[in-house]
Amino acid sequence: MKKFEYKTVEIKPTGTWTSKFDIVEIDKVLNGMGSQGWELVSMEDRNVGYGTTACFYYTFKREI
């Protein structure tokens, strides 16, 4: 039977007064996880109301 381990990574916006997400930085994180053998299985945003996203949660898995 296959066994997996899971890891969740939180990516927060940058900036003081605005929610800016750096696409290049997100790609670096995702590619880094992929190079370590992690496979992305889900992504969820944490909405704080009025269409504002506080952060993204990326959940990965890899076989152990």
mmCIF file as Biopython writes it, N, C-alpha, C and O atoms, coordinates in Angstrom:
data_model
#
loop_
_atom_site.group_PDB
_atom_site.id
_atom_site.type_symbol
_atom_site.label_atom_id
_atom_site.label_alt_id
_atom_site.label_comp_id
_atom_site.label_asym_id
_atom_site.label_entity_id
_atom_site.label_seq_id
_atom_site.pdbx_PDB_ins_code
_atom_site.Cartn_x
_atom_site.Cartn_y
_atom_site.Cartn_z
_atom_site.occupancy
_atom_site.B_iso_or_equiv
_atom_site.auth_seq_id
_atom_site.auth_asym_id
_atom_site.pdbx_PDB_model_num
ATOM 1   N N  . MET A ? 1  ? 0.841   -1.174 0.000  1.0 0.0 1  A 1 
ATOM 2   C CA . MET A ? 1  ? 0.000   0.000  0.000  1.0 0.0 1  A 1 
ATOM 3   C C  . MET A ? 1  ? 0.889   1.242  0.000  1.0 0.0 1  A 1 
ATOM 4   O O  . MET A ? 1  ? 1.874   1.310  0.736  1.0 0.0 1  A 1 
ATOM 5   N N  . LYS A ? 2  ? 0.534   2.221  -0.830 1.0 0.0 2  A 1 
ATOM 6   C CA . LYS A ? 2  ? 1.285   3.466  -0.880 1.0 0.0 2  A 1 
ATOM 7   C C  . LYS A ? 2  ? 0.988   4.298  0.367  1.0 0.0 2  A 1 
ATOM 8   O O  . LYS A ? 2  ? -0.122  4.281  0.899  1.0 0.0 2  A 1 
ATOM 9   N N  . LYS A ? 3  ? 2.015   5.030  0.819  1.0 0.0 3  A 1 
ATOM 10  C CA . LYS A ? 3  ? 1.851   5.947  1.943  1.0 0.0 3  A 1 
ATOM 11  C C  . LYS A ? 3  ? 2.327   7.318  1.493  1.0 0.0 3  A 1 
ATOM 12  O O  . LYS A ? 3  ? 3.259   7.440  0.697  1.0 0.0 3  A 1 
ATOM 13  N N  . PHE A ? 4  ? 1.668   8.353  2.018  1.0 0.0 4  A 1 
ATOM 14  C CA . PHE A ? 4  ? 1.981   9.715  1.632  1.0 0.0 4  A 1 
ATOM 15  C C  . PHE A ? 4  ? 2.186   10.578 2.868  1.0 0.0 4  A 1 
ATOM 16  O O  . PHE A ? 4  ? 1.652   10.302 3.942  1.0 0.0 4  A 1 
ATOM 17  N N  . GLU A ? 5  ? 2.971   11.623 2.687  1.0 0.0 5  A 1 
ATOM 18  C CA . GLU A ? 5  ? 3.048   12.674 3.691  1.0 0.0 5  A 1 
ATOM 19  C C  . GLU A ? 5  ? 2.535   13.951 3.038  1.0 0.0 5  A 1 
ATOM 20  O O  . GLU A ? 5  ? 2.613   14.109 1.820  1.0 0.0 5  A 1 
ATOM 21  N N  . TYR A ? 6  ? 2.016   14.853 3.848  1.0 0.0 6  A 1 
ATOM 22  C CA . TYR A ? 6  ? 1.410   16.081 3.347  1.0 0.0 6  A 1 
ATOM 23  C C  . TYR A ? 6  ? 2.065   17.285 4.001  1.0 0.0 6  A 1 
ATOM 24  O O  . TYR A ? 6  ? 2.536   17.223 5.137  1.0 0.0 6  A 1 
ATOM 25  N N  . LYS A ? 7  ? 2.083   18.384 3.254  1.0 0.0 7  A 1 
ATOM 26  C CA . LYS A ? 7  ? 2.663   19.625 3.766  1.0 0.0 7  A 1 
ATOM 27  C C  . LYS A ? 7  ? 1.828   20.777 3.230  1.0 0.0 7  A 1 
ATOM 28  O O  . LYS A ? 7  ? 1.502   20.806 2.044  1.0 0.0 7  A 1 
ATOM 29  N N  . THR A ? 8  ? 1.483   21.718 4.085  1.0 0.0 8  A 1 
ATOM 30  C CA . THR A ? 8  ? 0.742   22.903 3.676  1.0 0.0 8  A 1 
ATOM 31  C C  . THR A ? 8  ? 1.633   24.123 3.827  1.0 0.0 8  A 1 
ATOM 32  O O  . THR A ? 8  ? 2.270   24.331 4.860  1.0 0.0 8  A 1 
ATOM 33  N N  . VAL A ? 9  ? 1.661   24.928 2.767  1.0 0.0 9  A 1 
ATOM 34  C CA . VAL A ? 9  ? 2.486   26.136 2.737  1.0 0.0 9  A 1 
ATOM 35  C C  . VAL A ? 9  ? 1.549   27.335 2.638  1.0 0.0 9  A 1 
ATOM 36  O O  . VAL A ? 9  ? 0.627   27.349 1.823  1.0 0.0 9  A 1 
ATOM 37  N N  . GLU A ? 10 ? 1.795   28.342 3.478  1.0 0.0 10 A 1 
ATOM 38  C CA . GLU A ? 10 ? 1.015   29.572 3.455  1.0 0.0 10 A 1 
ATOM 39  C C  . GLU A ? 10 ? 1.815   30.649 2.741  1.0 0.0 10 A 1 
ATOM 40  O O  . GLU A ? 10 ? 2.982   30.876 3.059  1.0 0.0 10 A 1 
ATOM 41  N N  . ILE A ? 11 ? 1.187   31.316 1.773  1.0 0.0 11 A 1 
ATOM 42  C CA . ILE A ? 11 ? 1.833   32.437 1.090  1.0 0.0 11 A 1 
ATOM 43  C C  . ILE A ? 11 ? 0.988   33.672 1.348  1.0 0.0 11 A 1 
ATOM 44  O O  . ILE A ? 11 ? -0.191  33.725 0.996  1.0 0.0 11 A 1 
ATOM 45  N N  . LYS A ? 12 ? 1.619   34.671 1.973  1.0 0.0 12 A 1 
ATOM 46  C CA . LYS A ? 12 ? 0.932   35.910 2.333  1.0 0.0 12 A 1 
ATOM 47  C C  . LYS A ? 12 ? 1.298   37.013 1.349  1.0 0.0 12 A 1 
ATOM 48  O O  . LYS A ? 12 ? 2.335   36.944 0.690  1.0 0.0 12 A 1 
ATOM 49  N N  . PRO A ? 13 ? 0.437   38.038 1.248  1.0 0.0 13 A 1 
ATOM 50  C CA . PRO A ? 13 ? 0.750   39.152 0.358  1.0 0.0 13 A 1 
ATOM 51  C C  . PRO A ? 13 ? 1.865   40.016 0.923  1.0 0.0 13 A 1 
ATOM 52  O O  . PRO A ? 13 ? 2.192   39.942 2.108  1.0 0.0 13 A 1 
ATOM 53  N N  . THR A ? 14 ? 2.439   40.833 0.055  1.0 0.0 14 A 1 
ATOM 54  C CA . THR A ? 14 ? 3.444   41.798 0.484  1.0 0.0 14 A 1 
ATOM 55  C C  . THR A ? 14 ? 2.817   43.182 0.481  1.0 0.0 14 A 1 
ATOM 56  O O  . THR A ? 14 ? 1.752   43.384 -0.101 1.0 0.0 14 A 1 
ATOM 57  N N  . GLY A ? 15 ? 3.457   44.106 1.112  1.0 0.0 15 A 1 
ATOM 58  C CA . GLY A ? 15 ? 2.952   45.475 1.155  1.0 0.0 15 A 1 
ATOM 59  C C  . GLY A ? 15 ? 2.275   45.769 2.469  1.0 0.0 15 A 1 
ATOM 60  O O  . GLY A ? 15 ? 1.840   44.865 3.182  1.0 0.0 15 A 1 
ATOM 61  N N  . THR A ? 16 ? 2.193   47.035 2.777  1.0 0.0 16 A 1 
ATOM 62  C CA . THR A ? 16 ? 1.623   47.463 4.046  1.0 0.0 16 A 1 
ATOM 63  C C  . THR A ? 16 ? 0.115   47.653 3.978  1.0 0.0 16 A 1 
ATOM 64  O O  . THR A ? 16 ? -0.610  47.167 4.846  1.0 0.0 16 A 1 
ATOM 65  N N  . TRP A ? 17 ? -0.362  48.348 2.965  1.0 0.0 17 A 1 
ATOM 66  C CA . TRP A ? 17 ? -1.776  48.696 2.923  1.0 0.0 17 A 1 
ATOM 67  C C  . TRP A ? 17 ? -2.557  47.946 1.856  1.0 0.0 17 A 1 
ATOM 68  O O  . TRP A ? 17 ? -3.785  48.021 1.829  1.0 0.0 17 A 1 
ATOM 69  N N  . THR A ? 18 ? -1.869  47.223 0.977  1.0 0.0 18 A 1 
ATOM 70  C CA . THR A ? 18 ? -2.569  46.521 -0.088 1.0 0.0 18 A 1 
ATOM 71  C C  . THR A ? 18 ? -2.181  45.056 -0.091 1.0 0.0 18 A 1 
ATOM 72  O O  . THR A ? 18 ? -1.149  44.664 0.454  1.0 0.0 18 A 1 
ATOM 73  N N  . SER A ? 19 ? -3.017  44.270 -0.709 1.0 0.0 19 A 1 
ATOM 74  C CA . SER A ? 19 ? -2.730  42.835 -0.831 1.0 0.0 19 A 1 
ATOM 75  C C  . SER A ? 19 ? -2.135  42.577 -2.206 1.0 0.0 19 A 1 
ATOM 76  O O  . SER A ? 19 ? -2.864  42.442 -3.189 1.0 0.0 19 A 1 
ATOM 77  N N  . LYS A ? 20 ? -0.825  42.508 -2.273 1.0 0.0 20 A 1 
ATOM 78  C CA . LYS A ? 20 ? -0.144  42.227 -3.530 1.0 0.0 20 A 1 
ATOM 79  C C  . LYS A ? 20 ? 0.523   40.870 -3.442 1.0 0.0 20 A 1 
ATOM 80  O O  . LYS A ? 20 ? 1.291   40.600 -2.519 1.0 0.0 20 A 1 
ATOM 81  N N  . PHE A ? 21 ? 0.225   40.024 -4.405 1.0 0.0 21 A 1 
ATOM 82  C CA . PHE A ? 21 ? 0.845   38.711 -4.467 1.0 0.0 21 A 1 
ATOM 83  C C  . PHE A ? 21 ? 1.822   38.703 -5.626 1.0 0.0 21 A 1 
ATOM 84  O O  . PHE A ? 21 ? 1.456   39.020 -6.758 1.0 0.0 21 A 1 
ATOM 85  N N  . ASP A ? 22 ? 3.054   38.343 -5.348 1.0 0.0 22 A 1 
ATOM 86  C CA . ASP A ? 22 ? 4.112   38.324 -6.343 1.0 0.0 22 A 1 
ATOM 87  C C  . ASP A ? 22 ? 4.097   36.976 -7.058 1.0 0.0 22 A 1 
ATOM 88  O O  . ASP A ? 22 ? 4.488   35.957 -6.489 1.0 0.0 22 A 1 
ATOM 89  N N  . ILE A ? 23 ? 3.643   36.981 -8.306 1.0 0.0 23 A 1 
ATOM 90  C CA . ILE A ? 23 ? 3.519   35.745 -9.081 1.0 0.0 23 A 1 
ATOM 91  C C  . ILE A ? 23 ? 4.866   35.054 -9.238 1.0 0.0 23 A 1 
ATOM 92  O O  . ILE A ? 23 ? 4.944   33.827 -9.169 1.0 0.0 23 A 1 
ATOM 93  N N  . VAL A ? 24 ? 5.916   35.819 -9.448 1.0 0.0 24 A 1 
ATOM 94  C CA . VAL A ? 24 ? 7.260   35.246 -9.610 1.0 0.0 24 A 1 
ATOM 95  C C  . VAL A ? 24 ? 7.683   34.528 -8.332 1.0 0.0 24 A 1 
ATOM 96  O O  . VAL A ? 24 ? 8.250   33.436 -8.389 1.0 0.0 24 A 1 
ATOM 97  N N  . GLU A ? 25 ? 7.410   35.135 -7.187 1.0 0.0 25 A 1 
ATOM 98  C CA . GLU A ? 25 ? 7.773   34.519 -5.905 1.0 0.0 25 A 1 
ATOM 99  C C  . GLU A ? 25 ? 6.946   33.259 -5.653 1.0 0.0 25 A 1 
ATOM 100 O O  . GLU A ? 25 ? 7.472   32.267 -5.149 1.0 0.0 25 A 1 
ATOM 101 N N  . ILE A ? 26 ? 5.664   33.288 -5.996 1.0 0.0 26 A 1 
ATOM 102 C CA . ILE A ? 26 ? 4.819   32.102 -5.838 1.0 0.0 26 A 1 
ATOM 103 C C  . ILE A ? 26 ? 5.351   30.963 -6.695 1.0 0.0 26 A 1 
ATOM 104 O O  . ILE A ? 26 ? 5.420   29.821 -6.239 1.0 0.0 26 A 1 
ATOM 105 N N  . ASP A ? 27 ? 5.732   31.270 -7.945 1.0 0.0 27 A 1 
ATOM 106 C CA . ASP A ? 27 ? 6.306   30.247 -8.823 1.0 0.0 27 A 1 
ATOM 107 C C  . ASP A ? 27 ? 7.589   29.666 -8.241 1.0 0.0 27 A 1 
ATOM 108 O O  . ASP A ? 27 ? 7.833   28.465 -8.363 1.0 0.0 27 A 1 
ATOM 109 N N  . LYS A ? 28 ? 8.408   30.498 -7.612 1.0 0.0 28 A 1 
ATOM 110 C CA . LYS A ? 28 ? 9.644   30.002 -6.983 1.0 0.0 28 A 1 
ATOM 111 C C  . LYS A ? 28 ? 9.322   29.004 -5.874 1.0 0.0 28 A 1 
ATOM 112 O O  . LYS A ? 28 ? 9.964   27.960 -5.764 1.0 0.0 28 A 1 
ATOM 113 N N  . VAL A ? 29 ? 8.334   29.327 -5.065 1.0 0.0 29 A 1 
ATOM 114 C CA . VAL A ? 29 ? 7.937   28.428 -3.976 1.0 0.0 29 A 1 
ATOM 115 C C  . VAL A ? 29 ? 7.401   27.115 -4.546 1.0 0.0 29 A 1 
ATOM 116 O O  . VAL A ? 29 ? 7.798   26.035 -4.110 1.0 0.0 29 A 1 
ATOM 117 N N  . LEU A ? 30 ? 6.501   27.215 -5.520 1.0 0.0 30 A 1 
ATOM 118 C CA . LEU A ? 30 ? 5.901   26.007 -6.096 1.0 0.0 30 A 1 
ATOM 119 C C  . LEU A ? 30 ? 6.948   25.151 -6.806 1.0 0.0 30 A 1 
ATOM 120 O O  . LEU A ? 30 ? 6.947   23.929 -6.656 1.0 0.0 30 A 1 
ATOM 121 N N  . ASN A ? 31 ? 7.836   25.771 -7.572 1.0 0.0 31 A 1 
ATOM 122 C CA . ASN A ? 31 ? 8.892   25.015 -8.247 1.0 0.0 31 A 1 
ATOM 123 C C  . ASN A ? 31 ? 9.870   24.400 -7.259 1.0 0.0 31 A 1 
ATOM 124 O O  . ASN A ? 31 ? 10.366  23.296 -7.483 1.0 0.0 31 A 1 
ATOM 125 N N  . GLY A ? 32 ? 10.150  25.102 -6.170 1.0 0.0 32 A 1 
ATOM 126 C CA . GLY A ? 32 ? 11.015  24.560 -5.127 1.0 0.0 32 A 1 
ATOM 127 C C  . GLY A ? 32 ? 10.425  23.323 -4.482 1.0 0.0 32 A 1 
ATOM 128 O O  . GLY A ? 32 ? 11.126  22.342 -4.234 1.0 0.0 32 A 1 
ATOM 129 N N  . MET A ? 33 ? 9.125   23.376 -4.211 1.0 0.0 33 A 1 
ATOM 130 C CA . MET A ? 33 ? 8.455   22.212 -3.630 1.0 0.0 33 A 1 
ATOM 131 C C  . MET A ? 33 ? 8.464   21.051 -4.623 1.0 0.0 33 A 1 
ATOM 132 O O  . MET A ? 33 ? 8.698   19.906 -4.235 1.0 0.0 33 A 1 
ATOM 133 N N  . GLY A ? 34 ? 8.210   21.340 -5.903 1.0 0.0 34 A 1 
ATOM 134 C CA . GLY A ? 34 ? 8.207   20.303 -6.918 1.0 0.0 34 A 1 
ATOM 135 C C  . GLY A ? 34 ? 9.565   19.643 -7.075 1.0 0.0 34 A 1 
ATOM 136 O O  . GLY A ? 34 ? 9.653   18.435 -7.296 1.0 0.0 34 A 1 
ATOM 137 N N  . SER A ? 35 ? 10.624  20.436 -6.962 1.0 0.0 35 A 1 
ATOM 138 C CA . SER A ? 35 ? 11.975  19.867 -7.099 1.0 0.0 35 A 1 
ATOM 139 C C  . SER A ? 35 ? 12.350  18.983 -5.907 1.0 0.0 35 A 1 
ATOM 140 O O  . SER A ? 35 ? 13.285  18.187 -5.991 1.0 0.0 35 A 1 
ATOM 141 N N  . GLN A ? 36 ? 11.623  19.123 -4.807 1.0 0.0 36 A 1 
ATOM 142 C CA . GLN A ? 36 ? 11.847  18.278 -3.632 1.0 0.0 36 A 1 
ATOM 143 C C  . GLN A ? 36 ? 10.934  17.048 -3.653 1.0 0.0 36 A 1 
ATOM 144 O O  . GLN A ? 36 ? 10.920  16.262 -2.705 1.0 0.0 36 A 1 
ATOM 145 N N  . GLY A ? 37 ? 10.177  16.887 -4.734 1.0 0.0 37 A 1 
ATOM 146 C CA . GLY A ? 37 ? 9.319   15.715 -4.872 1.0 0.0 37 A 1 
ATOM 147 C C  . GLY A ? 37 ? 7.880   15.904 -4.415 1.0 0.0 37 A 1 
ATOM 148 O O  . GLY A ? 37 ? 7.106   14.947 -4.407 1.0 0.0 37 A 1 
ATOM 149 N N  . TRP A ? 38 ? 7.508   17.127 -4.035 1.0 0.0 38 A 1 
ATOM 150 C CA . TRP A ? 38 ? 6.151   17.399 -3.585 1.0 0.0 38 A 1 
ATOM 151 C C  . TRP A ? 38 ? 5.253   17.663 -4.782 1.0 0.0 38 A 1 
ATOM 152 O O  . TRP A ? 38 ? 5.659   18.327 -5.736 1.0 0.0 38 A 1 
ATOM 153 N N  . GLU A ? 39 ? 4.027   17.140 -4.732 1.0 0.0 39 A 1 
ATOM 154 C CA . GLU A ? 39 ? 3.029   17.355 -5.772 1.0 0.0 39 A 1 
ATOM 155 C C  . GLU A ? 39 ? 1.899   18.202 -5.194 1.0 0.0 39 A 1 
ATOM 156 O O  . GLU A ? 39 ? 1.355   17.883 -4.137 1.0 0.0 39 A 1 
ATOM 157 N N  . LEU A ? 40 ? 1.549   19.277 -5.888 1.0 0.0 40 A 1 
ATOM 158 C CA . LEU A ? 40 ? 0.459   20.145 -5.444 1.0 0.0 40 A 1 
ATOM 159 C C  . LEU A ? 40 ? -0.873  19.413 -5.597 1.0 0.0 40 A 1 
ATOM 160 O O  . LEU A ? 40 ? -1.191  18.909 -6.674 1.0 0.0 40 A 1 
ATOM 161 N N  . VAL A ? 41 ? -1.650  19.359 -4.510 1.0 0.0 41 A 1 
ATOM 162 C CA . VAL A ? 41 ? -2.942  18.675 -4.567 1.0 0.0 41 A 1 
ATOM 163 C C  . VAL A ? 41 ? -4.121  19.623 -4.355 1.0 0.0 41 A 1 
ATOM 164 O O  . VAL A ? 41 ? -5.244  19.310 -4.752 1.0 0.0 41 A 1 
ATOM 165 N N  . SER A ? 42 ? -3.879  20.777 -3.733 1.0 0.0 42 A 1 
ATOM 166 C CA . SER A ? 42 ? -4.971  21.748 -3.585 1.0 0.0 42 A 1 
ATOM 167 C C  . SER A ? 42 ? -4.424  23.129 -3.257 1.0 0.0 42 A 1 
ATOM 168 O O  . SER A ? 42 ? -3.309  23.285 -2.759 1.0 0.0 42 A 1 
ATOM 169 N N  . MET A ? 43 ? -5.248  24.119 -3.554 1.0 0.0 43 A 1 
ATOM 170 C CA . MET A ? 43 ? -4.933  25.507 -3.218 1.0 0.0 43 A 1 
ATOM 171 C C  . MET A ? 43 ? -6.222  26.145 -2.720 1.0 0.0 43 A 1 
ATOM 172 O O  . MET A ? 43 ? -7.287  25.958 -3.308 1.0 0.0 43 A 1 
ATOM 173 N N  . GLU A ? 44 ? -6.115  26.892 -1.641 1.0 0.0 44 A 1 
ATOM 174 C CA . GLU A ? 44 ? -7.288  27.541 -1.067 1.0 0.0 44 A 1 
ATOM 175 C C  . GLU A ? 44 ? -6.907  28.952 -0.662 1.0 0.0 44 A 1 
ATOM 176 O O  . GLU A ? 44 ? -5.829  29.184 -0.116 1.0 0.0 44 A 1 
ATOM 177 N N  . ASP A ? 45 ? -7.802  29.895 -0.936 1.0 0.0 45 A 1 
ATOM 178 C CA . ASP A ? 45 ? -7.537  31.253 -0.470 1.0 0.0 45 A 1 
ATOM 179 C C  . ASP A ? 45 ? -8.289  31.495 0.830  1.0 0.0 45 A 1 
ATOM 180 O O  . ASP A ? 45 ? -9.347  30.914 1.074  1.0 0.0 45 A 1 
ATOM 181 N N  . ARG A ? 46 ? -7.730  32.352 1.644  1.0 0.0 46 A 1 
ATOM 182 C CA . ARG A ? 46 ? -8.392  32.735 2.901  1.0 0.0 46 A 1 
ATOM 183 C C  . ARG A ? 46 ? -8.962  34.121 2.688  1.0 0.0 46 A 1 
ATOM 184 O O  . ARG A ? 46 ? -8.248  35.121 2.756  1.0 0.0 46 A 1 
ATOM 185 N N  . ASN A ? 47 ? -10.249 34.166 2.430  1.0 0.0 47 A 1 
ATOM 186 C CA . ASN A ? 47 ? -10.946 35.410 2.150  1.0 0.0 47 A 1 
ATOM 187 C C  . ASN A ? 47 ? -11.355 36.051 3.466  1.0 0.0 47 A 1 
ATOM 188 O O  . ASN A ? 47 ? -11.939 35.398 4.331  1.0 0.0 47 A 1 
ATOM 189 N N  . VAL A ? 48 ? -11.044 37.337 3.611  1.0 0.0 48 A 1 
ATOM 190 C CA . VAL A ? 48 ? -11.380 38.041 4.846  1.0 0.0 48 A 1 
ATOM 191 C C  . VAL A ? 48 ? -12.556 39.000 4.656  1.0 0.0 48 A 1 
ATOM 192 O O  . VAL A ? 48 ? -12.839 39.831 5.519  1.0 0.0 48 A 1 
ATOM 193 N N  . GLY A ? 49 ? -13.227 38.872 3.525  1.0 0.0 49 A 1 
ATOM 194 C CA . GLY A ? 49 ? -14.411 39.689 3.269  1.0 0.0 49 A 1 
ATOM 195 C C  . GLY A ? 49 ? -14.174 40.755 2.226  1.0 0.0 49 A 1 
ATOM 196 O O  . GLY A ? 49 ? -13.048 41.203 2.011  1.0 0.0 49 A 1 
ATOM 197 N N  . TYR A ? 50 ? -15.246 41.149 1.589  1.0 0.0 50 A 1 
ATOM 198 C CA . TYR A ? 50 ? -15.234 42.202 0.572  1.0 0.0 50 A 1 
ATOM 199 C C  . TYR A ? 50 ? -14.247 41.895 -0.556 1.0 0.0 50 A 1 
ATOM 200 O O  . TYR A ? 50 ? -13.661 42.810 -1.133 1.0 0.0 50 A 1 
ATOM 201 N N  . GLY A ? 51 ? -14.064 40.609 -0.872 1.0 0.0 51 A 1 
ATOM 202 C CA . GLY A ? 51 ? -13.191 40.213 -1.967 1.0 0.0 51 A 1 
ATOM 203 C C  . GLY A ? 51 ? -11.711 40.307 -1.672 1.0 0.0 51 A 1 
ATOM 204 O O  . GLY A ? 51 ? -10.893 40.235 -2.589 1.0 0.0 51 A 1 
ATOM 205 N N  . THR A ? 52 ? -11.347 40.467 -0.404 1.0 0.0 52 A 1 
ATOM 206 C CA . THR A ? 52 ? -9.944  40.593 -0.016 1.0 0.0 52 A 1 
ATOM 207 C C  . THR A ? 52 ? -9.399  39.242 0.414  1.0 0.0 52 A 1 
ATOM 208 O O  . THR A ? 52 ? -9.989  38.565 1.256  1.0 0.0 52 A 1 
ATOM 209 N N  . THR A ? 53 ? -8.279  38.857 -0.163 1.0 0.0 53 A 1 
ATOM 210 C CA . THR A ? 53 ? -7.632  37.595 0.175  1.0 0.0 53 A 1 
ATOM 211 C C  . THR A ? 53 ? -6.467  37.853 1.126  1.0 0.0 53 A 1 
ATOM 212 O O  . THR A ? 53 ? -5.571  38.640 0.820  1.0 0.0 53 A 1 
ATOM 213 N N  . ALA A ? 54 ? -6.483  37.194 2.266  1.0 0.0 54 A 1 
ATOM 214 C CA . ALA A ? 54 ? -5.433  37.372 3.267  1.0 0.0 54 A 1 
ATOM 215 C C  . ALA A ? 54 ? -4.195  36.550 2.928  1.0 0.0 54 A 1 
ATOM 216 O O  . ALA A ? 54 ? -3.069  36.991 3.159  1.0 0.0 54 A 1 
ATOM 217 N N  . CYS A ? 55 ? -4.405  35.348 2.378  1.0 0.0 55 A 1 
ATOM 218 C CA . CYS A ? 55 ? -3.288  34.476 2.044  1.0 0.0 55 A 1 
ATOM 219 C C  . CYS A ? 55 ? -3.813  33.304 1.223  1.0 0.0 55 A 1 
ATOM 220 O O  . CYS A ? 55 ? -5.020  33.113 1.077  1.0 0.0 55 A 1 
ATOM 221 N N  . PHE A ? 56 ? -2.879  32.531 0.694  1.0 0.0 56 A 1 
ATOM 222 C CA . PHE A ? 56 ? -3.207  31.310 -0.015 1.0 0.0 56 A 1 
ATOM 223 C C  . PHE A ? 56 ? -2.580  30.145 0.733  1.0 0.0 56 A 1 
ATOM 224 O O  . PHE A ? 56 ? -1.469  30.255 1.252  1.0 0.0 56 A 1 
ATOM 225 N N  . TYR A ? 57 ? -3.296  29.031 0.788  1.0 0.0 57 A 1 
ATOM 226 C CA . TYR A ? 57 ? -2.765  27.799 1.346  1.0 0.0 57 A 1 
ATOM 227 C C  . TYR A ? 57 ? -2.582  26.799 0.208  1.0 0.0 57 A 1 
ATOM 228 O O  . TYR A ? 57 ? -3.535  26.471 -0.498 1.0 0.0 57 A 1 
ATOM 229 N N  . TYR A ? 58 ? -1.367  26.323 0.037  1.0 0.0 58 A 1 
ATOM 230 C CA . TYR A ? 58 ? -1.041  25.320 -0.974 1.0 0.0 58 A 1 
ATOM 231 C C  . TYR A ? 58 ? -0.735  24.023 -0.242 1.0 0.0 58 A 1 
ATOM 232 O O  . TYR A ? 58 ? 0.147   23.993 0.616  1.0 0.0 58 A 1 
ATOM 233 N N  . THR A ? 59 ? -1.445  22.955 -0.566 1.0 0.0 59 A 1 
ATOM 234 C CA . THR A ? 59 ? -1.223  21.662 0.068  1.0 0.0 59 A 1 
ATOM 235 C C  . THR A ? 59 ? -0.569  20.711 -0.935 1.0 0.0 59 A 1 
ATOM 236 O O  . THR A ? 59 ? -1.028  20.556 -2.067 1.0 0.0 59 A 1 
ATOM 237 N N  . PHE A ? 60 ? 0.506   20.088 -0.488 1.0 0.0 60 A 1 
ATOM 238 C CA . PHE A ? 60 ? 1.314   19.187 -1.312 1.0 0.0 60 A 1 
ATOM 239 C C  . PHE A ? 60 ? 1.313   17.805 -0.687 1.0 0.0 60 A 1 
ATOM 240 O O  . PHE A ? 60 ? 1.050   17.645 0.505  1.0 0.0 60 A 1 
ATOM 241 N N  . LYS A ? 61 ? 1.615   16.795 -1.521 1.0 0.0 61 A 1 
ATOM 242 C CA . LYS A ? 61 ? 1.809   15.439 -1.004 1.0 0.0 61 A 1 
ATOM 243 C C  . LYS A ? 61 ? 2.999   14.824 -1.743 1.0 0.0 61 A 1 
ATOM 244 O O  . LYS A ? 61 ? 3.336   15.213 -2.861 1.0 0.0 61 A 1 
ATOM 245 N N  . ARG A ? 62 ? 3.619   13.849 -1.074 1.0 0.0 62 A 1 
ATOM 246 C CA . ARG A ? 62 ? 4.639   13.042 -1.721 1.0 0.0 62 A 1 
ATOM 247 C C  . ARG A ? 62 ? 4.641   11.659 -1.068 1.0 0.0 62 A 1 
ATOM 248 O O  . ARG A ? 62 ? 4.311   11.489 0.106  1.0 0.0 62 A 1 
ATOM 249 N N  . GLU A ? 63 ? 5.022   10.700 -1.871 1.0 0.0 63 A 1 
ATOM 250 C CA . GLU A ? 63 ? 5.027   9.323  -1.394 1.0 0.0 63 A 1 
ATOM 251 C C  . GLU A ? 63 ? 6.208   9.113  -0.448 1.0 0.0 63 A 1 
ATOM 252 O O  . GLU A ? 63 ? 7.307   9.620  -0.676 1.0 0.0 63 A 1 
ATOM 253 N N  . ILE A ? 64 ? 5.956   8.357  0.615  1.0 0.0 64 A 1 
ATOM 254 C CA . ILE A ? 64 ? 7.046   8.032  1.550  1.0 0.0 64 A 1 
ATOM 255 C C  . ILE A ? 64 ? 7.317   6.530  1.529  1.0 0.0 64 A 1 
ATOM 256 O O  . ILE A ? 64 ? 8.197   6.051  2.246  1.0 0.0 64 A 1 
#
